[in-house]
Every structure is written in C-alpha cells, then in structure tokens.
Amino acid sequence: MAEVNFVRKRTVVSTKPVTLGKFSLLSVLDRLMEKNYLRMVFHYPPIGGMSEPDQVTHRLRETLAETLSHFLVVTGRLLRNDKGQWMIKCNDAGVRLIEARAKGSVEDWLKFVDREK
C-alpha cells in the first residue's frame, strides 16, 4: 500500500453568491438515499503543461468553484425543519477539497483495492 501524506484541506465556494435564507426540501430520491452514500475517488492524470501539483490543484479549485455556481444547493448545509424533514439551507459555506500526496500511482493502487469496501 502506498504512503499517503495529507497536504491541506480547503473550502471551495461558488463563483456566484447564494441567496441567503433560501431553503430547499430534499426530493423523494434524496430521502430514500438518506442512509446511503457514495464513496468515490476522483483521479486526474497529469495535464500537458501542468506538471507541478500546485498548478493542478489551483486549476481543480477554479473548475470546482465554477461548477458549483451551476449547482448552488450543493454548497448548502443539511438541517431538519419543524416537521423533522431534512432540508438544505442554502448559503456560501462551500465544499471541502482535501489535497494529499501519495507515493505510487492510482493505477497501482487499483490493482489491489477491495472494490467491495
């Protein structure tokens, strides 16, 4: 297993401001998925001309911020209303981006990962 070192944790916010005080109820599908979540690893191989990790991270942050401007509800926070229903309080809280460095490659890691976990 490759050694992974934490570099930094950042918050990425949308490039457009969110209307504060807006709430969004969860859809039926959202409520059905309440006790489930997806585990995902996103891997971006080096892009031509961007060999420095900080360049890649900077570009990912910019792209994520732009994407969030189209899906503002993603930057909100979950809470329950007076009826106990889950809802999203829209705000500019943003999403977490965790940066790490690893010895080895994702391709090598995928050869040994337990895909059931």
Secondary structure, 3 states (H helix, E strand, C coil): CCCEEEEEEEEECCCCCCCCCCEEECCHHHHHCCCCCCCCCCCCCCECCECCHHHHHHHHHHHHHHHHCCCHHHHCEEEECCCCCEEEECCCCCEEEEEEEECCCHHHHHHHCCCCC
